[in-house]
């Protein structure tokens, strides 16, 4: 009887190990899928926040009093613009970088001074690399989020340049 029970115990142990392995592989795959979903959500949040900051910089620039347009000297200037009798607000808060989860952005300075854009400080590889909407076409084939630059570029007056020619 003793010899008859031993093979059964061995098969039960192997069966239990196989089940544990399958559960482990399933959990690993579920974790990987969840990680990809979370990365995509962070990318979408980066696009949204980056556009919000770019638009705020554009509003600050375009609403500059007087003839000379100015970019904001700091991101905090977008929270409260004291150049007017009644302070203007272009952002409600300074946003965290969604890809790093920390406050702080890379800053793109205008040649004339001030901040004309921001970018993430994350060197992670983007999940999305193609099929961007037109306004994000420059982001295609970029190797890291740090290359996704959200810059406000003032429109030039084409009628002025045409009249000079």
C-alpha positions as CSV (number, residue, x, y, z in Angstrom):
1,X,0.0,0.0,0.0
2,X,2.8,2.3,0.7
3,X,4.2,2.1,-2.8
4,X,0.7,2.6,-4.3
5,X,0.2,6.0,-2.5
6,X,3.6,7.5,-3.4
7,X,3.0,8.1,-7.1
8,X,-0.3,9.8,-6.3
9,X,1.3,12.2,-3.9
10,X,4.0,13.1,-6.5
11,X,1.3,13.7,-9.2
12,X,-0.7,15.9,-6.8
13,X,2.4,18.0,-6.0
14,X,3.3,18.4,-9.7
15,X,-0.3,19.4,-10.4
16,X,-0.3,21.9,-7.6
17,X,2.9,23.4,-8.9
18,X,1.5,23.7,-12.4
19,X,-1.6,25.5,-11.1
20,X,0.6,27.9,-9.1
21,X,2.7,28.6,-12.2
22,X,-0.3,29.2,-14.4
23,X,-1.8,31.6,-11.8
24,X,1.6,33.4,-11.6
25,X,1.8,33.8,-15.4
26,X,-1.8,35.1,-15.4
27,X,-1.1,37.6,-12.7
28,X,2.1,38.8,-14.4
29,X,0.2,39.3,-17.7
30,X,-2.6,41.2,-15.9
31,X,0.0,43.4,-14.2
32,X,1.7,44.1,-17.6
33,X,-1.7,45.0,-19.1
34,X,-2.6,47.3,-16.2
35,X,0.8,49.0,-16.5
36,X,0.3,49.6,-20.3
37,X,-3.2,51.1,-19.6
38,X,-1.8,53.3,-16.9
39,X,1.0,54.5,-19.2
40,X,-1.5,55.4,-21.9
41,X,-3.6,57.3,-19.4
42,X,-0.5,59.3,-18.3
43,X,0.3,60.1,-22.0
44,X,-3.3,61.4,-22.5
45,X,-2.9,63.5,-19.3
46,X,0.4,64.8,-20.5
47,X,-1.2,66.0,-23.8
48,X,-4.0,67.6,-22.0
49,X,-1.9,69.4,-19.4
50,X,0.7,70.4,-21.9
51,X,-1.9,72.0,-24.1
52,X,-3.4,73.8,-21.1
53,X,0.0,75.3,-20.2
54,X,0.7,76.1,-23.9
55,X,-2.7,77.9,-24.2
56,X,-2.1,79.8,-21.0
57,X,1.3,81.0,-22.3
58,X,-0.4,82.1,-25.5
59,X,-3.1,84.0,-23.6
60,X,-0.4,85.7,-21.4
61,X,1.5,86.7,-24.5
62,X,-1.4,87.9,-26.6
63,X,-3.0,89.9,-23.8
64,X,0.3,91.8,-23.0
65,X,-0.5,95.4,-22.5
66,X,1.1,97.9,-24.9
67,X,2.6,97.2,-28.3
68,X,5.4,94.8,-27.2
69,X,4.3,91.3,-26.5
70,X,5.9,89.4,-23.6
71,X,6.2,85.8,-22.6
72,X,5.6,85.0,-18.9
73,X,8.9,85.2,-16.8
74,X,7.9,82.2,-14.8
75,X,5.1,79.6,-14.7
76,X,3.8,81.2,-11.5
77,X,3.1,84.4,-13.6
78,X,0.3,82.4,-15.3
79,X,-1.5,82.0,-12.0
80,X,-1.6,85.8,-11.3
81,X,-0.7,88.3,-14.0
82,X,-0.1,91.7,-12.1
83,X,0.4,93.7,-15.3
84,X,-3.2,94.8,-15.1
85,X,-5.2,96.8,-12.6
86,X,-7.2,93.7,-12.0
87,X,-4.9,90.7,-12.0
88,X,-5.5,88.1,-14.8
89,X,-5.4,84.4,-14.2
90,X,-4.5,82.0,-17.1
91,X,-4.1,78.9,-15.0
92,X,-5.9,77.8,-11.8
93,X,-2.9,75.8,-10.6
94,X,0.6,74.7,-11.5
95,X,0.2,71.2,-12.8
96,X,2.4,68.2,-12.0
97,X,4.1,66.4,-14.8
98,X,1.8,63.3,-15.3
99,X,4.7,61.1,-16.6
100,X,7.0,61.7,-13.6
101,X,4.3,62.3,-11.0
102,X,6.3,65.2,-9.7
103,X,6.0,69.0,-9.9
104,X,8.3,70.8,-12.2
105,X,8.7,71.0,-16.0
106,X,11.5,71.5,-18.4
107,X,11.2,75.1,-19.6
108,X,11.7,76.4,-23.2
109,X,12.8,80.0,-23.1
110,X,12.0,82.5,-25.8
111,X,14.9,84.3,-27.5
112,X,13.4,87.6,-26.3
113,X,13.1,86.3,-22.7
114,X,10.3,84.5,-20.8
115,X,8.9,81.1,-21.1
116,X,7.4,80.1,-24.4
117,X,6.9,76.4,-23.7
118,X,7.3,73.4,-21.4
119,X,8.2,69.7,-21.7
120,X,8.2,66.7,-19.5
121,X,11.4,65.8,-17.7
122,X,10.7,62.0,-18.2
123,X,13.2,60.1,-20.3
124,X,10.8,57.2,-20.6
125,X,9.9,55.9,-24.0
126,X,6.4,57.0,-25.2
127,X,3.8,54.3,-25.8
128,X,2.3,56.2,-28.7
129,X,4.7,57.1,-31.6
130,X,2.5,57.6,-34.6
131,X,-1.0,58.6,-35.8
132,X,-1.1,61.8,-33.7
133,X,-3.6,64.5,-34.4
134,X,-2.3,67.4,-36.6
135,X,-1.3,69.6,-33.7
136,X,1.0,66.9,-32.3
137,X,2.6,65.8,-35.6
138,X,6.0,66.9,-34.2
139,X,5.7,64.2,-31.5
140,X,5.8,61.3,-34.0
141,X,8.8,59.0,-33.8
142,X,10.1,60.7,-30.7
143,X,12.2,58.5,-28.4
144,X,11.3,60.0,-25.0
145,X,8.6,62.2,-23.4
146,X,11.3,64.9,-22.9
147,X,11.1,65.5,-26.7
148,X,7.4,66.3,-26.5
149,X,7.6,70.1,-26.4
150,X,4.5,72.2,-25.8
151,X,5.5,75.6,-27.1
152,X,3.4,78.6,-28.0
153,X,4.6,80.1,-31.3
154,X,3.1,83.5,-32.0
155,X,1.5,83.9,-35.4
156,X,3.4,86.2,-37.7
157,X,1.5,88.9,-39.6
158,X,1.7,87.6,-43.2
159,X,0.1,90.8,-44.6
160,X,3.0,92.8,-43.3
161,X,5.7,90.6,-44.8
162,X,3.8,90.5,-48.1
163,X,3.6,94.3,-48.2
164,X,7.4,94.5,-47.7
165,X,8.0,92.3,-50.7
